[in-house]
Amino acid sequence: MTIDDNFFQEVHSIFKEISKKYIIPHIGNLDAKDISDKPDNSKVTKYDLIVEEELISFFKNRGFKNIISEEFSSDLLKYDEYLTIDPIDGTRNFINGINKVVMMIS
């Protein structure tokens, strides 16, 4: 796997695509059935899960093997290298129609 300008262009493109398809049209436009509580009583939406799946698939196809995501627990913290994903950071804003959300990877 090579992380270069092309890689960053691909990441930018997938973020744009996901934003247009799942995030922007649904900010504040959710049904109660689209929202559930996680064990820690924070909220998760069906779009958190969809975006997370899209991002995991994208990064796995580019050679990332150890991926830790917010919505699914992982034992990967024991590894020296891993990618972390928060599909929609600001889920409460997303639910409440506040346009202050971000997809995060590190």
All heavy atoms as an XYZ file, in Angstrom:
869
protein
N       0.845     -1.166      0.000
C       0.000      0.000      0.000
C       0.896      1.236      0.000
O       1.841      1.338      0.759
C      -0.888     -0.034      1.235
C      -1.475      1.279      1.601
S      -2.279      1.315      3.201
C      -1.154      0.466      4.254
N       0.572      2.158     -0.882
C       1.312      3.400     -0.963
C       0.382      4.550     -0.593
O      -0.707      4.670     -1.140
C       1.850      3.624     -2.396
O       2.669      2.523     -2.751
C       2.633      4.906     -2.485
N       0.831      5.355      0.361
C       0.067      6.549      0.718
C       0.752      7.726      0.054
O       1.842      8.132      0.445
C      -0.020      6.713      2.248
C      -0.758      5.519      2.844
C      -0.701      8.020      2.602
C      -0.866      5.530      4.336
N       0.102      8.222     -1.000
C       0.663      9.312     -1.785
C      -0.470     10.259     -2.190
O      -1.594     10.136     -1.696
C       1.404      8.772     -3.011
C       0.525      7.904     -3.902
O      -0.711      7.860     -3.699
O       1.074      7.266     -4.820
N      -0.191     11.175     -3.093
C      -1.214     12.128     -3.539
C      -2.438     11.422     -4.125
O      -3.572     11.835     -3.890
C      -0.642     13.103     -4.571
C       0.280     14.138     -3.955
O       0.230     14.321     -2.719
O       1.047     14.767     -4.707
N      -2.204     10.353     -4.881
C      -3.326      9.616     -5.471
C      -4.220      9.016     -4.387
O      -5.448      9.042     -4.497
C      -2.834      8.512     -6.401
C      -2.234      9.067     -7.664
O      -2.611     10.139     -8.127
N      -1.282      8.348     -8.219
N      -3.596      8.475     -3.359
C      -4.360      7.907     -2.246
C      -5.244      8.981     -1.607
O      -6.429      8.781     -1.371
C      -3.419      7.300     -1.201
C      -4.117      6.852      0.042
C      -4.804      5.660      0.073
C      -4.084      7.636      1.184
C      -5.465      5.239      1.223
C      -4.736      7.238      2.336
C      -5.424      6.029      2.354
N      -4.666     10.155     -1.343
C      -5.441     11.226     -0.720
C      -6.551     11.730     -1.636
O      -7.623     12.104     -1.164
C      -4.529     12.357     -0.244
C      -3.767     11.992      0.998
C      -2.402     11.779      0.944
C      -4.428     11.838      2.210
C      -1.706     11.419      2.092
C      -3.736     11.486      3.354
C      -2.370     11.272      3.299
N      -6.316     11.719     -2.931
C      -7.375     12.081     -3.875
C      -8.519     11.067     -3.820
O      -9.696     11.437     -3.855
C      -6.824     12.180     -5.305
C      -5.926     13.366     -5.526
C      -6.674     14.679     -5.391
O      -7.851     14.789     -5.689
N      -5.980     15.699     -4.911
N      -8.177      9.784     -3.712
C      -9.204      8.743     -3.598
C     -10.004      8.899     -2.302
O     -11.226      8.757     -2.305
C      -8.562      7.350     -3.632
C      -8.078      6.912     -4.977
C      -7.526      5.495     -4.915
O      -8.159      4.629     -4.276
O      -6.463      5.264     -5.502
N      -9.314      9.180     -1.200
C      -9.988      9.376      0.085
C     -10.932     10.572     -0.015
O     -12.094     10.500      0.404
C      -8.979      9.560      1.239
C      -9.680      9.995      2.521
C      -8.194      8.273      1.469
N     -10.462     11.658     -0.594
C     -11.300     12.836     -0.771
C     -12.545     12.490     -1.589
O     -13.668     12.883     -1.247
C     -10.498     13.947     -1.453
C     -11.278     15.194     -1.669
N     -11.875     15.490     -2.870
C     -11.575     16.218     -0.829
C     -12.508     16.641     -2.769
N     -12.338     17.108     -1.538
N     -12.366     11.727     -2.658
C     -13.486     11.358     -3.527
C     -14.507     10.490     -2.799
O     -15.712     10.712     -2.933
C     -12.982     10.621     -4.772
O     -12.245     11.495     -5.584
N     -14.040      9.514     -2.033
C     -14.986      8.638     -1.331
C     -15.716      9.420     -0.242
O     -16.908      9.226     -0.020
C     -14.322      7.352     -0.781
C     -15.370      6.337     -0.323
C     -13.406      7.646      0.390
C     -16.140      5.688     -1.404
N     -15.028     10.325      0.433
C     -15.698     11.156      1.448
C     -16.789     12.011      0.797
O     -17.883     12.150      1.326
C     -14.684     12.046      2.174
C     -14.043     11.391      3.365
C     -13.722     10.054      3.378
C     -13.752     12.135      4.488
C     -13.131      9.453      4.479
C     -13.159     11.556      5.612
C     -12.849     10.209      5.595
N     -16.483     12.596     -0.361
C     -17.467     13.411     -1.078
C     -18.671     12.569     -1.489
O     -19.822     12.975     -1.311
C     -16.816     14.009     -2.326
C     -16.646     15.494     -2.298
C     -15.855     15.981     -3.473
C     -16.710     16.309     -4.646
N     -15.963     16.982     -5.716
N     -18.400     11.404     -2.041
C     -19.454     10.510     -2.503
C     -20.363     10.086     -1.342
O     -21.592     10.150     -1.444
C     -18.814      9.282     -3.158
C     -19.775      8.258     -3.671
C     -19.035      7.042     -4.229
O     -18.019      7.232     -4.945
O     -19.472      5.918     -3.932
N     -19.763      9.674     -0.251
C     -20.529      9.243      0.919
C     -21.331     10.411      1.491
O     -22.500     10.251      1.857
C     -19.591      8.634      1.980
C     -19.089      7.269      1.502
C     -20.289      8.519      3.336
C     -17.993      6.671      2.365
N     -20.717     11.578      1.559
C     -21.417     12.762      2.077
C     -22.650     13.073      1.251
O     -23.729     13.330      1.797
C     -20.499     13.980      2.090
O     -19.468     13.817      3.019
N     -22.504     13.068     -0.064
C     -23.631     13.386     -0.948
C     -24.741     12.344     -0.872
O     -25.915     12.673     -0.991
C     -23.144     13.497     -2.396
C     -22.377     14.754     -2.684
C     -21.939     14.770     -4.134
C     -21.145     16.001     -4.467
N     -20.684     16.007     -5.861
N     -24.353     11.088     -0.694
C     -25.328     10.005     -0.735
C     -26.023      9.773      0.610
O     -27.236      9.540      0.643
C     -24.620      8.723     -1.178
C     -25.531      7.563     -1.451
C     -24.760      6.412     -2.062
C     -25.665      5.244     -2.391
N     -24.931      4.131     -2.982
N     -25.279      9.847      1.705
C     -25.835      9.434      2.993
C     -25.939     10.536      4.041
O     -26.844     10.504      4.867
C     -24.998      8.295      3.589
C     -24.926      7.078      2.734
C     -23.735      6.695      2.141
C     -26.054      6.305      2.506
C     -23.662      5.561      1.344
C     -25.991      5.178      1.705
C     -24.794      4.804      1.126
O     -24.736      3.700      0.344
N     -25.015     11.466      4.044
C     -24.984     12.417      5.158
C     -25.810     13.667      4.852
O     -26.767     13.973      5.574
C     -23.533     12.765      5.544
C     -22.836     11.495      6.061
C     -23.512     13.868      6.598
C     -21.378     11.653      6.404
N     -25.469     14.389      3.819
C     -26.131     15.663      3.538
C     -27.656     15.511      3.399
O     -28.400     16.274      4.009
C     -25.498     16.354      2.315
C     -24.053     16.757      2.648
C     -26.317     17.570      1.881
C     -23.222     17.185      1.462
N     -28.147     14.530      2.649
C     -29.607     14.452      2.494
C     -30.358     14.049      3.772
O     -31.563     14.243      3.860
C     -29.819     13.373      1.429
C     -28.495     13.010      0.898
C     -27.454     13.553      1.818
N     -29.644     13.506      4.744
C     -30.328     12.974      5.928
C     -30.079     13.762      7.208
O     -30.605     13.397      8.258
C     -29.944     11.506      6.114
C     -30.359     10.666      4.943
N     -29.460     10.231      4.004
C     -31.575     10.245      4.546
C     -30.105      9.553      3.073
N     -31.395      9.549      3.367
N     -29.306     14.839      7.142
C     -29.080     15.649      8.344
C     -30.426     16.184      8.824
O     -31.087     16.940      8.119
C     -28.086     16.805      8.084
C     -26.693     16.265      7.822
C     -28.069     17.781      9.258
C     -25.665     17.311      7.458
N     -30.846     15.741      9.986
C     -32.112     16.182     10.558
C     -33.331     15.556      9.917
O     -34.459     15.889     10.273
N     -33.144     14.655      8.962
C     -34.257     14.004      8.260
C     -34.275     12.513      8.562
O     -34.160     11.687      7.664
C     -34.145     14.231      6.749
C     -34.276     15.672      6.367
O     -35.146     16.366      6.884
N     -33.422     16.141      5.483
N     -34.413     12.174      9.820
C     -34.392     10.777     10.242
C     -35.723     10.402     10.870
O     -36.367     11.217     11.529
C     -33.270     10.552     11.262
C     -31.856     10.871     10.780
C     -30.910     10.932     11.958
C     -31.394      9.829      9.789
N     -36.115      9.169     10.670
C     -37.264      8.612     11.377
C     -36.774      7.999     12.674
O     -35.597      7.624     12.789
C     -37.935      7.517     10.535
C     -38.563      8.055      9.260
O     -39.088      9.193      9.290
O     -38.531      7.332      8.243
N     -37.670      7.863     13.633
C     -37.306      7.253     14.920
C     -36.699      5.869     14.716
O     -35.777      5.477     15.431
C     -38.521      7.186     15.830
N     -37.171      5.146     13.723
C     -36.644      3.791     13.460
C     -35.202      3.803     12.964
O     -34.524      2.783     12.975
C     -37.549      3.032     12.491
C     -37.560      3.594     11.090
C     -38.465      2.772     10.187
C     -38.657      3.308      8.812
N     -37.726      4.193      8.229
N     -34.723      4.975     12.516
C     -33.353      5.106     12.022
C     -32.345      5.332     13.144
O     -31.140      5.360     12.893
C     -33.240      6.294     11.056
C     -34.075      6.117      9.802
O     -34.335      4.959      9.410
O     -34.472      7.143      9.216
N     -32.830      5.512     14.373
C     -31.974      5.884     15.506
C     -32.118      4.847     16.606
O     -33.225      4.414     16.920
C     -32.392      7.264     16.071
C     -32.379      8.327     14.968
C     -31.483      7.677     17.230
C     -33.112      9.605     15.332
N     -30.981      4.458     17.185
C     -31.034      3.541     18.328
C     -29.983      3.951     19.354
O     -29.140      4.808     19.104
C     -30.833      2.090     17.876
O     -29.632      1.937     17.174
N     -30.072      3.325     20.519
C     -29.132      3.600     21.605
C     -28.059      2.523     21.632
O     -28.349      1.336     21.478
C     -29.856      3.599     22.958
C     -30.795      4.775     23.105
O     -30.442      5.874     22.660
O     -31.890      4.585     23.663
N     -26.822      2.961     21.841
C     -25.718      2.026     22.056
C     -25.691      1.669     23.546
O     -26.360      2.320     24.354
C     -24.397      2.665     21.618
C     -24.339      2.942     20.127
C     -22.951      3.272     19.636
C     -22.479      4.629     20.032
N     -21.216      5.030     19.395
N     -24.916      0.660     23.925
C     -24.854      0.258     25.340
C     -24.481      1.398     26.293
O     -24.913      1.410     27.445
C     -23.799     -0.842     25.357
C     -23.859     -1.426     23.984
C     -24.163     -0.260     23.077
N     -23.715      2.376     25.810
C     -23.329      3.499     26.681
C     -24.370      4.624     26.665
O     -24.121      5.722     27.137
C     -21.954      4.035     26.301
C     -21.933      4.685     24.924
O     -22.966      4.713     24.220
O     -20.861      5.185     24.534
N     -25.529      4.363     26.074
C     -26.653      5.292     25.932
C     -26.415      6.421     24.939
O     -27.225      7.336     24.842
C     -27.089      5.868     27.285
C     -27.726      4.805     28.147
O     -28.474      3.972     27.646
N     -27.408      4.811     29.423
N     -25.310      6.398     24.214
C     -25.147      7.358     23.125
C     -25.977      6.862     21.938
O     -26.425      5.718     21.901
C     -23.675      7.523     22.753
O     -23.139      6.308     22.284
N     -26.178      7.730     20.980
C     -27.022      7.417     19.829
C     -26.197      6.900     18.654
O     -25.039      7.247     18.481
C     -27.790      8.660     19.374
C     -28.674      9.269     20.436
C     -29.814      8.368     20.775
C     -30.756      9.045     21.768
N     -31.716      8.096     22.303
N     -26.837      6.067     17.870
C     -26.275      5.606     16.600
C     -27.423      5.590     15.595
O     -28.558      5.281     15.955
C     -25.603      4.211     16.735
C     -26.591      3.139     17.119
C     -24.854      3.843     15.466
N     -27.113      5.965     14.365
C     -28.134      5.937     13.327
C     -27.797      4.866     12.299
O     -26.661      4.395     12.231
C     -28.246      7.299     12.591
O     -27.079      7.485     11.779
C     -28.421      8.444     13.587
N     -28.794      4.541     11.499
C     -28.519      3.564     10.443
C     -27.461      4.102      9.486
O     -26.711      3.344      8.892
C     -29.793      3.163      9.717
C     -30.329      4.123      8.712
C     -31.558      3.551      8.022
C     -31.942      4.310      6.793
N     -33.111      3.713      6.128
N     -27.349      5.439      9.385
C     -26.358      6.023      8.489
C     -24.946      5.933      9.059
O     -23.985      5.816      8.300
C     -26.756      7.451      8.115
C     -28.073      7.438      7.378
C     -29.251      7.812      8.010
C     -28.147      6.970      6.077
C     -30.468      7.738      7.347
C     -29.356      6.894      5.403
C     -30.514      7.278      6.052
O     -31.712      7.186      5.392
N     -24.814      5.967     10.397
C     -23.508      5.694     11.002
C     -23.021      4.323     10.533
O     -21.855      4.159     10.150
C     -23.600      5.671     12.536
C     -23.738      7.039     13.162
O     -22.730      7.732     13.284
O     -24.865      7.393     13.545
N     -23.908      3.346     10.576
C     -23.541      1.975     10.232
C     -23.256      1.823      8.739
O     -22.299      1.151      8.344
C     -24.639      1.015     10.678
C     -24.972      1.067     12.176
C     -26.164      0.180     12.497
C     -23.762      0.682     13.016
N     -24.063      2.472      7.912
C     -23.845      2.408      6.464
C     -22.516      3.073      6.090
O     -21.721      2.507      5.337
C     -25.015      3.077      5.701
C     -26.291      2.246      5.851
C     -24.666      3.288      4.233
C     -27.558      2.955      5.375
N     -22.285      4.271      6.614
C     -21.048      5.002      6.299
C     -19.845      4.210      6.783
O     -18.832      4.097      6.089
C     -21.084      6.428      6.903
C     -19.720      7.095      6.806
C     -22.154      7.265      6.213
N     -19.955      3.643      7.971
C     -18.851      2.845      8.502
C     -18.542      1.673      7.582
O     -17.372      1.412      7.263
C     -19.211      2.356      9.902
C     -18.063      1.652     10.575
C     -18.364      1.440     12.037
O     -19.024      0.444     12.370
O     -17.942      2.286     12.835
N     -19.553      0.957      7.125
C     -19.339     -0.170      6.204
C     -18.662      0.292      4.919
O     -17.756     -0.378      4.412
C     -20.666     -0.849      5.866
C     -21.162     -1.787      6.932
C     -22.428     -2.502      6.496
O     -22.576     -2.805      5.296
O     -23.268     -2.759      7.371
N     -19.117      1.417      4.373
C     -18.521      1.957      3.143
C     -17.041      2.287      3.351
O     -16.203      1.969      2.510
C     -19.274      3.213      2.695
C     -20.692      2.973      2.277
C     -20.841      2.618      0.821
O     -19.930      2.911      0.025
O     -21.883      2.033      0.476
N     -16.730      2.941      4.469
C     -15.335      3.319      4.738
C     -14.459      2.101      4.989
O     -13.329      2.030      4.495
C     -15.272      4.287      5.920
C     -15.864      5.672      5.670
C     -15.893      6.483      6.961
C     -15.086      6.413      4.587
N     -14.958      1.132      5.752
C     -14.185     -0.086      6.004
C     -13.887     -0.793      4.687
O     -12.748     -1.207      4.431
C     -14.916     -1.005      6.996
C     -14.854     -0.404      8.401
C     -14.317     -2.414      6.978
C     -15.722     -1.119      9.426
N     -14.882     -0.930      3.845
C     -14.685     -1.579      2.547
C     -13.647     -0.833      1.711
O     -12.739     -1.449      1.135
C     -16.023     -1.639      1.812
O     -15.854     -2.171      0.529
N     -13.762      0.484      1.659
C     -12.817      1.303      0.900
C     -11.387      1.072      1.383
O     -10.481      0.817      0.581
C     -13.193      2.792      1.027
C     -12.181      3.719      0.431
C     -12.183      3.986     -0.926
C     -11.214      4.328      1.220
C     -11.248      4.843     -1.493
C     -10.277      5.181      0.674
C     -10.296      5.436     -0.684
N     -11.168      1.172      2.688
C      -9.808      1.065      3.206
C      -9.272     -0.366      3.146
O      -8.084     -0.567      2.899
C      -9.712      1.655      4.610
C      -9.745      3.156      4.597
C     -10.874      3.843      5.013
C      -8.670      3.887      4.138
C     -10.920      5.226      4.973
C      -8.699      5.280      4.084
C      -9.826      5.944      4.502
N     -10.125     -1.359      3.337
C      -9.667     -2.747      3.191
C      -9.226     -3.018      1.759
O      -8.239     -3.709      1.525
C     -10.760     -3.725      3.619
C     -10.825     -3.893      5.103
C     -11.743     -5.031      5.505
C     -11.645     -5.243      7.002
N     -12.486     -6.362      7.435
N      -9.958     -2.472      0.793
C      -9.595     -2.654     -0.623
C      -8.287     -1.962     -0.977
O      -7.716     -2.227     -2.025
C     -10.712     -2.144     -1.531
C     -11.897     -3.070     -1.564
O     -11.782     -4.261     -1.323
N     -13.069     -2.507     -1.838
N      -7.816     -1.097     -0.111
C      -6.549     -0.411     -0.334
C      -5.442     -0.927      0.578
O      -4.417     -0.294      0.746
C      -6.728      1.096     -0.185
C      -7.259      1.661     -1.496
C      -8.256      2.736     -1.302
N      -8.911      3.055     -2.576
C     -10.016      2.432     -3.007
N     -10.573      1.467     -2.316
N     -10.565      2.783     -4.154
N      -5.661     -2.078      1.182
C      -4.598     -2.750      1.916
C      -4.579     -2.570      3.421
O      -3.712     -3.123      4.094
N      -5.510     -1.815      3.981
C      -5.558     -1.679      5.437
C      -6.221     -2.923      6.015
O      -7.325     -3.285      5.618
C      -6.349     -0.424      5.846
C      -5.637      0.857      5.558
C      -5.744      1.459      4.308
C      -4.851      1.468      6.520
C      -5.096      2.652      4.029
C      -4.190      2.651      6.254
C      -4.314      3.247      5.000
N      -5.538     -3.562      6.946
C      -6.065     -4.795      7.522
C      -6.632     -4.587      8.916
O      -7.637     -5.180      9.275
C      -4.965     -5.847      7.568
C      -4.487     -6.265      6.200
C      -3.398     -7.289      6.283
C      -2.952     -7.614      4.875
N      -1.554     -7.744      4.716
N      -5.978     -3.795      9.709
C      -6.381     -3.594     11.100
C      -7.196     -2.305     11.212
O      -6.641     -1.222     11.263
C      -5.149     -3.515     12.007
C      -4.293     -4.757     11.896
O      -4.797     -5.846     11.652
N      -3.003     -4.603     12.061
N      -8.510     -2.470     11.244
C      -9.400     -1.312     11.279
C     -10.258     -1.392     12.535
O     -10.935     -2.383     12.779
C     -10.292     -1.247     10.028
C      -9.416     -1.113      8.771
C     -11.281     -0.090     10.139
C     -10.188     -1.173      7.466
N     -10.209     -0.327     13.313
C     -11.042     -0.201     14.507
C     -12.094      0.844     14.192
O     -11.771      1.949     13.769
C     -10.214      0.242     15.731
C      -9.141     -0.796     16.032
C     -11.116      0.490     16.934
C      -8.140     -0.349     17.079
N     -13.356      0.478     14.396
C     -14.422      1.421     14.096
C     -15.238      1.700     15.349
O     -15.310      0.880     16.256
C     -15.309      0.861     12.991
O     -15.855     -0.376     13.368
N     -15.853      2.866     15.377
C     -16.586      3.284     16.572
C     -17.782      2.386     16.868
O     -18.059      2.073     18.013
C     -17.074      4.721     16.436
C     -17.823      5.157     17.680
C     -18.304      6.581     17.636
O     -18.148      7.255     16.616
O     -18.836      7.007     18.659
N     -18.477      1.975     15.845
C     -19.737      1.269     16.073
C     -19.557     -0.219     16.351
O     -20.474     -0.871     16.811
C     -20.682      1.481     14.890
C     -20.867      2.923     14.471
C     -21.173      3.893     15.610
O     -21.700      3.485     16.657
O     -20.863      5.080     15.452
N     -18.396     -0.762     16.074
C     -18.127     -2.174     16.334
C     -16.860     -2.296     17.167
O     -15.836     -1.733     16.815
C     -17.963     -2.951     15.019
C     -19.198     -2.938     14.182
C     -19.308     -2.077     13.100
C     -20.271     -3.762     14.471
C     -20.446     -2.047     12.317
C     -21.408     -3.739     13.694
C     -21.499     -2.886     12.617
N     -16.925     -3.021     18.253
C     -15.747     -3.170     19.113
C     -14.690     -4.018     18.416
O     -14.970     -4.738     17.480
C     -16.140     -3.793     20.446
O     -16.678     -5.082     20.231
N     -13.488     -3.925     18.924
C     -12.379     -4.607     18.284
C     -11.315     -4.970     19.302
O     -11.142     -4.287     20.302
C     -11.769     -3.711     17.211
O     -10.622     -4.314     16.678
N     -10.583     -6.021     19.013
C      -9.432     -6.389     19.835
C      -8.129     -5.921     19.190
O      -7.048     -6.285     19.611
C      -9.391     -7.902     20.044
C      -9.148     -8.667     18.743
O      -9.269     -8.061     17.657
O      -8.847     -9.860     18.821
N      -8.235     -5.068     18.190
C      -7.061     -4.662     17.419
C      -6.158     -3.678     18.136
O      -5.078     -3.377     17.645
C      -7.488     -4.079     16.070
C      -8.142     -5.068     15.111
C      -8.624     -4.342     13.866
C      -7.192     -6.189     14.733
N      -6.562     -3.166     19.276
C      -5.710     -2.221     19.997
C      -4.366     -2.828     20.373
O      -3.406     -2.118     20.627
C      -6.417     -1.699     21.248
C      -7.552     -0.721     20.982
C      -8.294     -0.412     22.274
C      -7.036      0.556     20.359
N      -4.290     -4.154     20.383
C      -3.027     -4.806     20.736
C      -1.998     -4.739     19.601
O      -0.839     -5.019     19.799
C      -3.277     -6.254     21.148
C      -3.827     -7.127     20.045
C      -4.187     -8.512     20.551
C      -4.848     -9.323     19.462
N      -5.423    -10.541     19.943
N      -2.430     -4.327     18.412
C      -1.521     -4.216     17.281
C      -0.790     -2.871     17.303
O      -1.281     -1.904     17.860
C      -2.279     -4.358     15.956
C      -2.794     -5.750     15.713
C      -4.052     -6.141     16.154
C      -2.018     -6.686     15.044
C      -4.523     -7.423     15.939
C      -2.474     -7.970     14.818
C      -3.732     -8.334     15.272
O      -4.191     -9.601     15.064
N       0.372     -2.833     16.664
C       1.140     -1.596     16.594
C       0.568     -0.614     15.575
O       0.745      0.588     15.704
C       2.602     -1.889     16.232
C       3.347     -2.573     17.356
O       2.961     -2.388     18.527
O       4.302     -3.297     17.057
N      -0.085     -1.141     14.552
C      -0.615     -0.289     13.500
C      -2.078     -0.628     13.262
O      -2.437     -1.798     13.117
C       0.157     -0.495     12.199
C       1.593     -0.064     12.281
C       2.328     -0.299     10.959
O       1.703     -0.738      9.976
O       3.530     -0.032     10.931
N      -2.909      0.401     13.215
C      -4.317      0.212     12.889
C      -4.906      1.539     12.441
O      -4.359      2.602     12.711
C      -5.110     -0.371     14.059
C      -4.901      0.337     15.378
C      -5.645      1.457     15.713
C      -3.947     -0.128     16.279
C      -5.447      2.105     16.917
C      -3.749      0.518     17.491
C      -4.499      1.630     17.797
O      -4.301      2.274     18.991
N      -5.985      1.446     11.726
C      -6.721      2.612     11.265
C      -7.976      2.714     12.127
O      -8.622      1.703     12.407
C      -7.115      2.417      9.799
C      -7.895      3.533      9.132
C      -6.954      4.669      8.783
C      -8.573      3.012      7.885
N      -8.314      3.910     12.563
C      -9.547      4.091     13.320
C     -10.541      4.891     12.479
O     -10.153      5.782     11.726
C      -9.314      4.820     14.665
O      -8.761      6.104     14.408
C      -8.396      4.024     15.559
N     -11.815      4.532     12.621
C     -12.878      5.181     11.858
C     -13.998      5.596     12.795
O     -14.470      4.789     13.603
C     -13.446      4.223     10.783
C     -12.393      3.912      9.726
C     -14.708      4.807     10.148
C     -12.836      2.881      8.699
N     -14.414      6.831     12.678
C     -15.645      7.316     13.303
C     -16.509      7.786     12.132
O     -16.241      8.824     11.535
C     -15.370      8.458     14.279
C     -16.609      8.902     15.041
O     -17.736      8.506     14.648
O     -16.461      9.649     16.012
N     -17.524      7.004     11.756
C     -18.247      7.279     10.521
C     -18.974      8.623     10.502
O     -18.954      9.321      9.491
C     -19.229      6.125     10.405
C     -19.384      5.615     11.793
C     -18.068      5.865     12.466
N     -19.638      8.971     11.590
C     -20.271     10.287     11.702
C     -19.973     10.800     13.097
O     -20.633     10.439     14.061
C     -21.791     10.243     11.455
C     -22.113      9.695     10.064
C     -22.396     11.641     11.626
C     -23.604      9.549      9.771
N     -18.930     11.607     13.196
C     -18.617     12.233     14.475
C     -19.544     13.437     14.604
O     -19.527     14.325     13.760
C     -17.154     12.665     14.523
C     -16.758     13.176     15.887
O     -17.212     12.600     16.889
O     -16.001     14.156     15.953
N     -20.370     13.417     15.614
C     -21.411     14.435     15.769
C     -22.771     13.846     15.462
O     -23.631     14.509     14.873
N     -22.987     12.597     15.876
C     -24.258     11.928     15.585
C     -25.448     12.708     16.133
O     -26.475     12.832     15.466
C     -24.252     10.482     16.128
O     -23.220      9.747     15.442
C     -25.586      9.800     15.892
N     -25.323     13.269     17.329
C     -26.452     14.055     17.868
C     -26.739     15.268     16.984
O     -27.899     15.607     16.747
C     -26.188     14.480     19.304
C     -26.341     13.326     20.277
C     -26.460     13.821     21.709
N     -26.491     12.707     22.615
C     -27.600     12.061     22.972
N     -28.761     12.420     22.505
N     -27.530     11.051     23.820
N     -25.705     15.926     16.495
C     -25.918     17.024     15.554
C     -26.607     16.518     14.292
O     -27.533     17.154     13.775
C     -24.599     17.696     15.186
C     -24.044     18.567     16.281
O     -24.712     18.865     17.260
N     -22.797     18.970     16.129
N     -26.156     15.393     13.779
C     -26.738     14.775     12.590
C     -28.229     14.525     12.811
O     -29.059     14.871     11.975
C     -25.990     13.473     12.285
C     -26.476     12.735     11.076
C     -26.286     13.257      9.804
C     -27.096     11.509     11.208
C     -26.723     12.557      8.680
C     -27.530     10.811     10.095
C     -27.344     11.336      8.821
N     -28.564     13.949     13.952
C     -29.963     13.652     14.281
C     -30.778     14.935     14.371
O     -31.908     15.009     13.871
C     -30.043     12.859     15.606
C     -29.446     11.458     15.414
C     -31.483     12.797     16.122
C     -29.200     10.705     16.716
N     -30.213     15.959     14.998
C     -30.948     17.196     15.269
C     -30.878     18.232     14.142
O     -31.373     19.343     14.294
C     -30.447     17.819     16.574
C     -30.803     16.953     17.761
O     -31.916     16.457     17.870
N     -29.856     16.758     18.658
N     -30.254     17.880     13.024
C     -30.230     18.782     11.879
C     -29.212     19.901     11.972
O     -29.338     20.916     11.296
N     -28.202     19.712     12.792
C     -27.140     20.715     12.931
C     -25.991     20.304     12.004
O     -25.413     19.233     12.163
C     -26.661     20.828     14.401
C     -27.835     21.237     15.296
C     -25.503     21.815     14.508
C     -27.566     21.079     16.771
N     -25.678     21.152     11.063
C     -24.695     20.830     10.039
C     -23.263     20.957     10.568
O     -22.449     21.692     10.032
C     -24.911     21.737      8.821
C     -24.147     21.264      7.624
O     -23.605     20.162      7.605
N     -24.086     22.094      6.606
N     -22.958     20.233     11.618
C     -21.616     20.201     12.219
C     -21.277     18.738     12.494
O     -21.328     18.266     13.617
C     -21.568     21.001     13.528
C     -21.968     22.442     13.391
C     -20.817     23.264     12.880
C     -21.232     24.722     12.912
N     -20.750     25.475     11.827
N     -20.976     18.011     11.439
C     -20.599     16.601     11.551
C     -19.374     16.363     10.683
O     -19.075     17.156      9.779
C     -21.747     15.651     11.131
C     -22.970     15.850     11.999
C     -22.114     15.830      9.681
N     -18.678     15.262     10.934
C     -17.492     14.953     10.167
C     -17.280     13.438     10.141
O     -17.662     12.743     11.063
C     -16.248     15.668     10.771
C     -15.931     15.151     12.148
C     -15.035     15.562      9.871
N     -16.715     12.940      9.059
C     -16.222     11.565      9.013
C     -14.768     11.641      9.442
O     -14.010     12.455      8.907
C     -16.305     11.002      7.597
C     -17.699     10.665      7.157
S     -17.726     10.019      5.463
C     -17.684     11.561      4.540
N     -14.381     10.800     10.397
C     -12.999     10.862     10.896
C     -12.295      9.532     10.682
O     -12.860      8.476     10.942
C     -12.986     11.189     12.382
C     -12.932     12.652     12.662
S     -12.383     13.093     14.309
C     -13.277     12.035     15.374
N     -11.066      9.637     10.231
C     -10.179      8.485     10.169
C      -8.843      8.916     10.756
O      -8.464     10.070     10.696
C      -9.991      7.936      8.746
C      -9.394      9.014      7.820
C     -11.289      7.397      8.201
C      -8.884      8.464      6.530
N      -8.170      7.986     11.363
C      -6.813      8.267     11.849
C      -6.011      6.990     11.800
O      -6.549      5.913     11.723
C      -6.838      8.828     13.261
O      -7.358      7.881     14.167
